[in-house]
Amino acid sequence: MNLPMPLFALQILWINLIADGLPSMAMATEKGEKGIMNLPPRPRGEPLLDKQMKILIFVISIVVDLILLSLFIFLLRLQYDLTYIRTLIFAATGFDSLLYAFSVRSLKSSVFTENPFRNKYLVGAVIASFLILISALYVPFMQILFKTVNLGINDWAIIVSLAVFKVLLIEMIKQIFIIKKKRPLGAAEAA
């Protein structure tokens, strides 16, 4: 597309290790879902990622990535400073990873019906990752390392809005699958 890179390699690595890594490790301590032991074992050849997981990953990735790419191109066209644009994309990508961690804890229930503080390790990991993100954006030597600049309140409004949109999209897709699984077989075939 003949565009500059939206993120630097170090920023991508940071998102993978800190924004995704710490909450992912904390999710390993998540309590099992109610009734999980009453379910029959999975068939031997069943893939790890079922249809629901693949659809969720594909839709969320495509939609969110297209929004971020569109924002990147839009700000470039308006001739904003490239360092500022990269900082905004970096912060948005990192922050939405932190927020959506709460939404993907369970694919069988909504994040809005669950206690967000029930897994203290996840809450701690998200807070720690957020503080590290903030340091990459506002601590001078970290700004040099990550090639970032300070963001203002309007920038954070954009970042939070994108993260909330991602969570709502995840919840909408989860709800479709929850309703579909509750529908009786005869109703599903008739539809």
N, C-alpha and C positions, 0 to 999 in steps of 0.2 A: 504493500500500500504506500510505499515510499514515505513512511512516517518515522519519527524518532521512536526509540524504545519507550514504552510507557513506564516501565520499572527497570531498575538496575538489578543485576544478578544478586547482589548482596541483599537488596530489599526482598526479593523473592525468597532467598534462603532464610531470611529473618522470619518471614510470614510462615514458611514451612516448619521451621524449628520452634519458634516462640508462639505465634498466634494459633497455629494448628497443633503443635507438638504438646505443649503443656496441658491444654484442655483435653486432648486425646488421651494422654496418660491418666488424667484425673477421671475420665469417663470409665476407665477400667475398674474403678471402685464403685461404680453405679450399682445399686441393688437390682436384683432381677425383677422382671415384671410379674405382677400377680398372675397366678395360674399357669406360669410357664412350665411347671413340672407336670401339669395335667395334659399338656399337648403331646401327641404322639411324636416319636423321633422323626427327624427329617429322613426322607429317602436317601439311600447311599449315594446316588449319582446327582443329587440336587446341587446346583451351583451355589456358591457362597452368596453371590449377589442375585437376588430374585428379581422378577420383573418390576416390582414396586421400587426397589432400590435403584435399579438402572434408570427408570423413568425419572425418579426424584433427582438423581445425580445429573442426568442429561439436561432436564428442563432447567433446574436451578443454575447449573454451570453456564448454559447457553444464554439464558435471559440475563443473569447478573453480569456476565462477561461482556455481552453486547451493550448493556447500559453503561458499564465502565468505559468501554472502548468509545462509545458515542460521546460520553462526557469528555474524554481525552481529546477526541477530534474537535468537538465543539469549542473547548477552551483553546486549543491550538489555533483554530480559525479566528477566534476573537483576539489572538495574539497575546495571550497571557504568557508570563514567564514560564519556560519549560520546567525549571526546578520546582516552581510552585505547583504546576500541574502534576508532576510526578509525585510530589509530596501528598497531594490530595488523593491521588489514586492509591498510593501506598497506604495511607491512613485508612481509606475506605475499605481496601482489601483486608487489611489487618483487623480492623474493628468489626467488620461483618463476620469474620471467622470466629471472633470471640462471642458475639451475640448469638449466632446460629447454633453454637455448641449446646445451648439449652434446648433448642428445638429438636435436635436430632438424637437426644437421649432416648427417646422412645418413638417408634413409628406407629404404635397402637393407641396413643393418647396425645391430646393436644398439650402444647406447652402452657396454654392458658388454664388448664385444669390441674396442672401439677405444681407442687411447691418448688419454686426455683432454687430454694436454699437447702433442699434435702441432702444434696451431696456437697458437703463442706469442702471437699478437695477440688471439685469442679469450680465452685465459687472462688476459692483461693487461687486456683490456676488462672482463671479469667482475670481476676483483679491483678495478679502479678504480671500477666501478659500485657494487660492494659497499661500498667505503670511503665513497663519496659517500652511499649509503643510510645507513650508520652515522652519518655526520655529520648527516644530516637528523633522526636519531632522538636523538642524544646531545649535539650541540654546541648550547649555549644559544641563540645568535642564530638558528641554523637551526631549532630547535624552535619559536621564535616565528614564523618565516616559514612553516614547514610545518604549524604547529599540531599538534605531536607531543609525546609524553611519553616518558620512559625506559621501556624494556621489560626485564623480568627473564628469568632463565634458563628458567622455565616457558613464558613467551611464545615464546621462541626455539625451544623444543621443539615447540610447535604449528606455528610457521612452517616449520621444517625438515621436520617430518612432512608438512605439506601439499605442500611442494615435492617431496619424495621420492615422495609418492603421485602427483603429476602426471607425474613422469618415468616411474614404473612404468606408469601408464596409457598414456602415449605409446608406451612400449616394447611393451606388450601389443598395442596396435593395429598397430604396425609389424610385429610378429611374425606376426600374423594375415595381413597382406598378403604378407609374405615367404613364408610357407608356401603361401598360395594361388597365388602366382606360380610356385613350384617344382612344384606338383602338375601331373601330365600332363593334357593336354586331356581324354582319355577319363575320367579320375577326376573331374575337375571337373564334367563333364556328368552323370556317374552320381550325384553327390552331391546 
